Amino acid sequence: MLQIEPTDHCNLACTMCAPHAERWETVHGIPKGYLNRALYSRILRGLVEDDLRFDHLILQWLGDPSLHPDLEWMLGEAGRVLQDRVGYVRFDSNAILLSPARMDRILAELTPGVPLTCVFTLDAVTEATYRQTKGRDGLDRARRNIRHLLARRRLLANPGQVRVQVQFVIQPSNAHEAGDFLAYWREALSCTGAAQGHGEILFKPLSVSGGAAGQAAANSLYRRTLLEAGIRPLAGDTLSVTTWEDRPWQRDDAHAARGACPGLWYTPVIRQDGHLVMCCADLHSELDLGSLAEHGFRTLWEGPRARAERQKHRAGVFDGVCRTCGGINWYTLGPESSAIG
């Protein structure tokens, strides 16, 4: 997986997102900004020159990509340049600024053969809960924008090219609305018939850095909420309900030894200024490998600094940002990882 950050600005202040909830002046230790259009094109073409392939590309990291005025073009350019090199392109947004006109432009930028996944994290059913959880208003506008996307998707020659996922991160401020969230989006994603394309409703637990008591409490609330709301996984042709079962290593896992984190092998992220960072959990860019305006991706990702960090993990040494992190838990480190350290 590759993440590229269009911007580290955000128009919300979600309680689960420290940089924006606490209004950090800088997110990565550098001034906030927007990925330059020319640099973005250079990065994409550099991936082709290095003959790289990814399962998928995500346009988002620590800000909301809808704040970037060129988001629609960036999605289209990724499909055009990386066609046959990515399984699909994805963006994550709160959808507040993705007006019907912008949703139409996103669909107009689709590249044949390159699926698009649109992920919208909403976390509420009522405006009051949304405001408490997300820090500001905007739920009604976001839902209207998403419903427009769903309606326009039906008119595509291949509706299945566009996948829509809505997310609900269960936390104390919104757990009471989980069941209603499922009911609302089950109707919204199902009402247009079999030709609509695929929709997914994802329920996730709150992630608490480093685990231990805080993560144990979040996991308990998550399990209890799913049980009380009757939320169960569902795998359908046009609608899926997904629950999050895996969790990262925790400091209180006395029975389990901590292993090397797959993130240092499988989840590179490119910052809004074009720097390549080894892990999406590294908010302050301690694992900054260098600028892609000056070096090729492969040169940095397979270079001595990156290899040294991976070897520390293999040796059971977790320092710096990795010391208290729970790790990336949606990948498993496989034998092929030895090829790059």
C-alpha positions as CSV (number, residue, x, y, z in Angstrom):
1,M,0.0,0.0,0.0
2,L,1.2,3.5,-0.7
3,Q,-0.3,6.7,0.9
4,I,0.2,10.1,-0.6
5,E,-0.9,13.1,1.4
6,P,-2.5,15.9,-0.6
7,T,-2.6,18.1,2.5
8,D,-2.2,18.0,6.2
9,H,-5.0,20.6,6.8
10,C,-8.4,19.5,8.0
11,N,-11.7,21.1,8.4
12,L,-12.8,19.0,11.4
13,A,-11.4,18.5,15.0
14,C,-12.2,14.9,15.7
15,T,-11.6,13.9,19.3
16,M,-9.7,10.7,18.1
17,C,-7.3,12.8,16.0
18,A,-4.8,14.6,18.3
19,P,-3.2,16.9,15.6
20,H,-6.5,18.5,14.8
21,A,-8.4,18.1,18.0
22,E,-5.6,19.7,19.9
23,R,-5.0,22.2,17.0
24,W,-1.3,21.5,16.6
25,E,0.4,24.4,14.7
26,T,2.3,21.8,12.7
27,V,1.5,18.2,12.2
28,H,4.8,16.8,10.9
29,G,7.2,19.3,12.4
30,I,7.0,21.4,9.2
31,P,4.6,24.1,8.1
32,K,1.2,22.7,7.0
33,G,0.7,22.8,3.3
34,Y,-0.6,21.3,0.0
35,L,1.2,18.9,-2.3
36,N,2.4,20.8,-5.3
37,R,0.8,19.6,-8.6
38,A,4.1,19.4,-10.4
39,L,5.8,17.5,-7.6
40,Y,2.8,15.1,-7.5
41,S,3.2,14.3,-11.2
42,R,6.9,13.8,-10.7
43,I,6.3,11.4,-7.9
44,L,3.9,9.3,-9.9
45,R,6.2,9.1,-12.9
46,G,9.0,8.2,-10.6
47,L,7.1,5.2,-9.4
48,V,6.8,4.1,-13.0
49,E,10.5,4.7,-13.7
50,D,11.3,2.5,-10.7
51,D,8.9,-0.2,-12.0
52,L,7.0,-0.2,-8.8
53,R,3.6,-1.8,-8.2
54,F,1.2,-1.5,-5.2
55,D,-1.9,-3.2,-4.1
56,H,-3.6,0.2,-3.8
57,L,-2.9,3.9,-3.5
58,I,-4.5,6.1,-0.9
59,L,-4.8,9.8,-1.3
60,Q,-4.9,10.9,2.4
61,W,-2.9,10.9,5.6
62,L,-3.2,13.5,8.3
63,G,-5.5,16.0,6.6
64,D,-8.7,15.8,4.5
65,P,-7.9,15.6,0.8
66,S,-11.1,17.5,-0.1
67,L,-9.3,20.7,1.0
68,H,-6.9,20.3,-1.9
69,P,-8.3,22.1,-4.9
70,D,-6.8,19.6,-7.3
71,L,-8.1,16.4,-5.6
72,E,-10.3,15.4,-8.6
73,W,-7.4,15.8,-11.0
74,M,-5.0,14.0,-8.6
75,L,-7.3,10.9,-8.5
76,G,-7.6,10.9,-12.3
77,E,-3.8,11.4,-12.8
78,A,-3.1,8.5,-10.4
79,G,-5.3,6.2,-12.5
80,R,-3.8,7.4,-15.8
81,V,-0.1,7.2,-14.8
82,L,-0.3,4.0,-12.6
83,Q,-2.8,2.0,-14.7
84,D,-1.8,-1.7,-14.4
85,R,0.5,-0.8,-11.4
86,V,-2.2,-0.4,-8.7
87,G,-5.1,-2.6,-7.8
88,Y,-7.3,0.4,-7.1
89,V,-7.1,4.1,-6.1
90,R,-8.7,5.2,-2.8
91,F,-9.3,8.5,-1.0
92,D,-10.6,9.1,2.5
93,S,-12.7,12.2,3.4
94,N,-15.4,13.5,5.6
95,A,-17.2,14.5,2.4
96,I,-18.3,17.9,3.7
97,L,-16.6,19.9,0.9
98,L,-17.3,17.3,-1.8
99,S,-20.3,19.1,-3.3
100,P,-22.4,17.4,-6.0
101,A,-20.3,19.2,-8.6
102,R,-17.1,17.9,-7.2
103,M,-18.5,14.4,-6.9
104,D,-19.4,14.6,-10.6
105,R,-15.8,15.7,-11.4
106,I,-14.4,12.8,-9.5
107,L,-16.5,10.4,-11.5
108,A,-15.5,12.2,-14.7
109,E,-11.8,11.5,-13.9
110,L,-12.2,7.7,-13.7
111,T,-9.7,5.7,-15.7
112,P,-11.1,2.5,-17.2
113,G,-9.8,-0.6,-15.5
114,V,-8.7,1.3,-12.3
115,P,-11.4,0.9,-9.6
116,L,-12.0,3.8,-7.2
117,T,-12.8,3.4,-3.5
118,C,-14.4,6.3,-1.7
119,V,-14.1,6.1,2.1
120,F,-16.2,8.4,4.2
121,T,-15.7,8.5,8.0
122,L,-18.9,9.8,9.5
123,D,-19.1,8.4,13.1
124,A,-22.6,9.7,13.9
125,V,-26.3,9.7,13.0
126,T,-27.4,12.9,14.6
127,E,-25.8,16.4,14.3
128,A,-25.4,16.6,18.1
129,T,-23.3,13.5,18.2
130,Y,-21.4,14.5,15.1
131,R,-20.5,17.8,16.6
132,Q,-19.4,16.2,19.9
133,T,-17.3,13.5,18.1
134,K,-16.0,15.5,15.1
135,G,-15.6,18.9,16.8
136,R,-17.8,20.8,14.2
137,D,-21.1,20.6,12.3
138,G,-21.3,19.1,8.8
139,L,-23.1,15.7,9.0
140,D,-26.2,16.7,6.9
141,R,-24.1,18.2,4.2
142,A,-21.8,15.2,4.1
143,R,-24.7,12.8,3.8
144,R,-26.3,14.8,1.0
145,N,-23.0,14.8,-0.9
146,I,-22.6,11.0,-0.5
147,R,-26.1,10.3,-1.6
148,H,-25.5,12.4,-4.7
149,L,-22.4,10.2,-5.5
150,L,-24.5,7.1,-5.0
151,A,-27.2,8.4,-7.4
152,R,-24.6,9.4,-10.0
153,R,-22.8,6.1,-9.7
154,R,-25.9,4.3,-10.9
155,L,-25.6,6.1,-14.3
156,L,-22.0,4.9,-15.0
157,A,-21.4,2.3,-17.7
158,N,-19.7,0.2,-14.9
159,P,-21.1,1.2,-11.5
160,G,-18.9,-1.5,-10.0
161,Q,-15.8,0.5,-10.7
162,V,-16.7,2.8,-7.8
163,R,-16.8,1.3,-4.3
164,V,-18.2,3.4,-1.4
165,Q,-17.3,2.7,2.2
166,V,-18.8,4.5,5.2
167,Q,-16.9,4.2,8.5
168,F,-18.0,4.4,12.1
169,V,-15.3,4.4,14.7
170,I,-16.9,3.4,18.0
171,Q,-16.0,5.6,20.9
172,P,-17.7,6.8,24.1
173,S,-19.3,9.8,22.4
174,N,-21.1,7.9,19.7
175,A,-21.4,4.2,20.7
176,H,-25.2,4.7,21.4
177,E,-25.7,5.5,17.7
178,A,-24.0,2.5,16.1
179,G,-27.2,0.5,15.5
180,D,-28.9,3.5,13.9
181,F,-25.9,4.2,11.8
182,L,-26.1,0.6,10.4
183,A,-29.8,1.0,9.7
184,Y,-29.4,4.4,8.0
185,W,-26.6,3.4,5.6
186,R,-28.0,-0.1,5.0
187,E,-31.0,1.7,3.5
188,A,-28.9,4.3,1.6
189,L,-26.5,1.8,0.1
190,S,-29.2,-0.7,-0.8
191,C,-32.1,1.3,-2.1
192,T,-30.9,1.7,-5.6
193,G,-30.9,-2.0,-6.7
194,A,-28.3,-4.5,-7.9
195,A,-26.9,-2.2,-10.6
196,Q,-25.7,0.3,-8.0
197,G,-22.2,-1.0,-7.4
198,H,-20.8,-2.1,-4.1
199,G,-21.2,-0.4,-0.7
200,E,-19.6,-1.3,2.6
201,I,-20.3,-0.3,6.2
202,L,-17.2,-0.6,8.4
203,F,-17.2,-0.5,12.2
204,K,-13.8,0.0,13.8
205,P,-12.6,0.3,17.4
206,L,-10.9,3.4,18.7
207,S,-7.1,3.0,18.3
208,V,-5.2,4.0,21.5
209,S,-1.4,4.4,20.9
210,G,0.6,1.6,22.5
211,G,-2.4,-0.2,23.8
212,A,-2.5,-1.3,27.4
213,A,-5.4,-0.1,29.6
214,G,-6.7,2.5,27.2
215,Q,-6.9,0.1,24.3
216,A,-8.4,-2.6,26.5
217,A,-11.2,-0.2,27.4
218,A,-11.7,0.8,23.8
219,N,-11.8,-2.9,22.7
220,S,-14.3,-3.7,25.4
221,L,-16.6,-0.9,24.4
222,Y,-16.3,-2.0,20.8
223,R,-17.3,-5.6,21.5
224,R,-20.1,-4.6,23.8
225,T,-21.5,-2.1,21.3
226,L,-21.5,-4.6,18.4
227,L,-23.3,-7.2,20.6
228,E,-25.9,-4.8,22.0
229,A,-26.6,-3.3,18.5
230,G,-26.8,-6.7,16.9
231,I,-24.0,-5.8,14.4
232,R,-22.6,-8.8,12.6
233,P,-20.4,-9.2,9.5
234,L,-22.2,-9.5,6.2
235,A,-20.6,-10.3,2.9
236,G,-22.9,-9.5,0.0
237,D,-22.6,-8.8,-3.7
238,T,-23.8,-5.2,-3.4
239,L,-23.6,-4.5,0.4
240,S,-21.1,-5.6,3.1
241,V,-20.9,-5.0,6.8
242,T,-17.4,-5.3,8.1
243,T,-16.2,-5.5,11.7
244,W,-12.6,-5.1,12.8
245,E,-11.3,-8.2,14.5
246,D,-7.5,-7.8,14.5
247,R,-5.7,-5.6,16.8
248,P,-2.0,-4.5,17.2
249,W,0.4,-5.6,19.8
250,Q,-0.2,-4.0,23.2
251,R,2.1,-3.3,26.1
252,D,0.0,-5.5,28.3
253,D,0.3,-8.6,26.0
254,A,2.6,-10.4,28.5
255,H,1.9,-13.7,26.7
256,A,2.9,-12.5,23.2
257,A,6.4,-11.4,22.1
258,R,6.4,-8.3,20.0
259,G,7.5,-8.9,16.4
260,A,8.7,-6.6,13.6
261,C,6.1,-4.2,12.4
262,P,4.9,-4.8,8.8
263,G,4.5,-1.1,8.4
264,L,8.2,-0.6,7.8
265,W,7.9,-2.9,4.8
266,Y,4.4,-2.5,3.4
267,T,3.0,1.0,4.2
268,P,5.1,3.8,2.9
269,V,3.6,7.3,3.1
270,I,4.5,10.4,1.1
271,R,4.1,13.7,3.0
272,Q,2.5,16.8,1.5
273,D,6.0,18.3,0.9
274,G,7.1,15.2,-1.1
275,H,9.1,13.5,1.7
276,L,8.9,9.7,2.0
277,V,8.2,8.5,5.5
278,M,8.3,4.8,6.6
279,C,5.1,4.6,8.5
280,C,1.7,6.3,8.7
281,A,1.8,6.2,12.5
282,D,4.8,8.4,12.5
283,L,3.1,11.8,13.0
284,H,6.3,13.7,13.6
285,S,8.2,12.1,10.7
286,E,11.0,10.6,12.8
287,L,11.4,8.0,10.0
288,D,11.7,10.6,7.2
289,L,13.8,9.0,4.5
290,G,14.2,12.1,2.3
291,S,12.7,14.0,-0.5
292,L,11.2,12.5,-3.6
293,A,12.0,15.8,-5.4
294,E,15.7,14.8,-5.0
295,H,15.7,11.0,-5.0
296,G,13.9,8.1,-6.5
297,F,11.4,6.1,-4.4
298,R,13.4,2.9,-4.6
299,T,16.6,4.6,-3.7
300,L,15.1,5.8,-0.4
301,W,12.8,2.9,0.4
302,E,15.6,0.3,-0.1
303,G,18.4,2.5,1.1
304,P,20.7,2.2,4.1
305,R,18.5,4.2,6.6
306,A,15.4,2.2,5.8
307,R,17.3,-1.1,6.0
308,A,18.8,-0.1,9.4
309,E,15.3,0.6,10.8
310,R,14.0,-2.7,9.6
311,Q,16.9,-4.6,11.0
312,K,16.3,-3.1,14.4
313,H,12.8,-4.4,14.4
314,R,14.0,-7.9,13.4
315,A,16.4,-7.7,16.3
316,G,13.5,-6.8,18.7
317,V,14.7,-3.2,19.2
318,F,11.9,-0.7,19.2
319,D,13.0,2.9,19.8
320,G,11.9,6.4,18.9
321,V,8.3,6.6,17.5
322,C,8.2,2.7,17.4
323,R,8.7,2.3,21.2
324,T,5.1,3.0,22.3
325,C,3.3,2.3,19.0
326,G,1.0,-0.7,18.7
327,G,2.1,-1.3,15.1
328,I,0.2,-1.9,11.8
329,N,-2.1,-4.8,12.3
330,W,-3.8,-5.2,8.8
331,Y,-0.7,-6.8,7.3
332,T,1.4,-9.8,8.2
333,L,5.2,-9.7,7.6
334,G,5.9,-12.4,5.0
335,P,9.1,-14.1,3.7
336,E,9.2,-11.8,0.7
337,S,10.1,-8.9,3.1
338,S,13.7,-10.1,3.2
339,A,14.2,-8.8,-0.3
340,I,14.1,-5.2,1.0
341,G,15.7,-5.6,4.4
